[in-house]
């Protein structure tokens, strides 16, 4: 395993950590970094009880790192010779003498150590804050977080005295301000995430003719079929039911061979509760588990005096993870580990999961940028993930939803800005598979681009270069043609972040990707209703489900594929298997507009890139190849399905082609925006606002098909009527639609009427604004074509017309975005919105 980079001081200005040795009086770990909006309240009450974990270094760390490589390297004598938990502890846990020395040292410092974890690597301590401050040489302050909760944070890295300190990697639990965050986005928004509502347009016709792939999976052997509610939500929101996404990514070929994940258990890390009735409703829709939740178990993790993740239904992250796995691997079992949302809960939960011998795959959709995670927690996680590798457990983590600037929103870094390049932990861990995001605009995966909706207030797939971990051998040894090491990757970034480390190469993420765009997302049941969600938190459990299917398949013959990264990069290094096993994403980037960073370092391109990794899966080829590399038979029974995998061989006997998607640069608008204001256009007292309706798109054939000349194929985009209401709990609202303008039309015109009501006083009205924006689909920032503020409020209506003549032939996102900058309420009512072509 690559060592921790102690010179991350170049980024954070924080104390260095000792990877495996700490001399007397040496500080280990880091001081807490406060996120934006957090305020220190002064010293913590000395009598407050604080719990923490002393994370110990493994015995023989070099031997453990060597075994990690050996069990995951084909051809090595130890390849796939996994250890049991008992064997791991016997070989790599601290000796009984070392544990006695650590206990004695802690007691001498005034602390009373308690239980040791099953793997022998964590020792619990609990003491009053004043005692901890004296024992560890770090002041503890009370901190009010941006969300109003009162937490605590250590002002210095903890200091240990005595020879026993050499056995300690760090102290986890001295910072409760920073905590893992959910990496999923809902269409309707949530208190923790950007407010994104559905594009709502029906999908464009499948390029092979007929209906889109959303309803085609039934004929490809999928073991589940959606109910009307799931199909309706997918159609309205432009998303994908479980059978449809399985068809697009080739999982249907596994189902047809009788593989639905039976005998496998997927462990899910969650820091929020979920509602069993939501899961039962989802299962009933798809006919999974008899409409029950018998295959879903919950494990309450204890940390810091708390147990589990509370009660209720959470914010939807847990429901998304569980339902995603069940929909794609419906015969697998799901073990949900619910932990208090702190890094103490984080390390305890991962430790408990890896110690469960039934779990073959772990997925997490929670994370935080490396600087906020801190080196103590990161190093403790790294050791647990090493344990996972040698015990044959696959671990997948979401790459993050803040593009290449994962620390966006963190203001405590002395030398960093909101736009600093950063990646997400635990996805950046070298023994974890990091899953990035794409946009899947149609059932054909060849149409995918790097997910980036940040230009209109959404997210973007995480990716970039770790500043904690050096490049693992599976990346550095990949084929040069694959482009893992390139002019825009490791060397320059590591040299800048780590002065004095000549020629350093660092861990790169993501490793792979999948659909993460909320606008092409996944219908789930949450709080009793069907909603659509996305984010890289949806992509990670997709890959976890695929791996569970592989472990259960006849191809693997009972052999776990385990840590997949060495196999993935080896398969991708061969052009033939790369084309068969992956869809290479070659368009888009992951610049996060809101962060202010628009440097364009990480565009998607042919081969590996720091926006989408190796690409998305073609399971029909990938699973047999993974199994063959892992020592299985490498064969599976498949059905023929032409083109559903986007490239290579779709399902054993089918064929298809992969072609990159190109987006022409938009020309300037041909005519300025025109607006007219009056009170006679539409009376407001007699026309109640209709309920918002999903837009309707019809485009039966491609422009100019069969004629050689572009034609103006009729297209109807009825946006309907909608109200964008702003108030104390909803300060931003976004509605968006995606469509393609036929190339042969001479004129394209968007019209709508707008009425504004507000309770904002005087000059504050100008701070509440609605914008009409236009963006090249998935590419570049959106441009405002019309902006009207609440100072135009009144009983009358404003008519807005925007010409789109210069965009014919382009694939576009049309957006209405309302933003409240004042303190009261405003309502923007839009009616008669339509697109006409001629």
Beta strands, then each sheet from edge to edge (+ up, - down):
strand 1: 26-28
strand 2: 39-43
strand 3: 49-56
strand 4: 122-128
strand 5: 140-144
strand 6: 150-154
strand 7: 158-160
strand 8: 168-172
strand 9: 181-182
strand 10: 185-186
strand 11: 265-270
strand 12: 296-300
strand 13: 302-303
strand 14: 306-307
strand 15: 333-338
strand 16: 359-364
strand 17: 366-369
strand 18: 394-398
strand 19: 424-425
strand 20: 433-439
strand 21: 449-450
strand 22: 464-470
strand 23: 506-509
strand 24: 512-515
strand 25: 522-526
strand 26: 529-534
strand 27: 582-583
strand 28: 616-617
strand 29: 674-678
strand 30: 696-698
strand 31: 716-726
strand 32: 732-740
strand 33: 748-758
strand 34: 768-776
strand 35: 779-789
strand 36: 797-803
strand 37: 811-820
strand 38: 826-837
sheet 1: 1+ 7-
sheet 2: 2+ 5- 6+
sheet 3: 4+ 3- 8+
sheet 4: 9+ 17- 19+
sheet 5: 10+ 26- 25+
sheet 6: 12+ 15+ 11+ 16+ 18+ 20+ 21-
sheet 7: 12+ 15+ 11+ 16+ 18+ 20+ 24+
sheet 8: 13+ 14-
sheet 9: 22+ 23-
sheet 10: 27+ 28-
sheet 11: 29+ 36- 33+ 38- 31+ 30-
sheet 12: 32+ 37- 34+ 35-
end
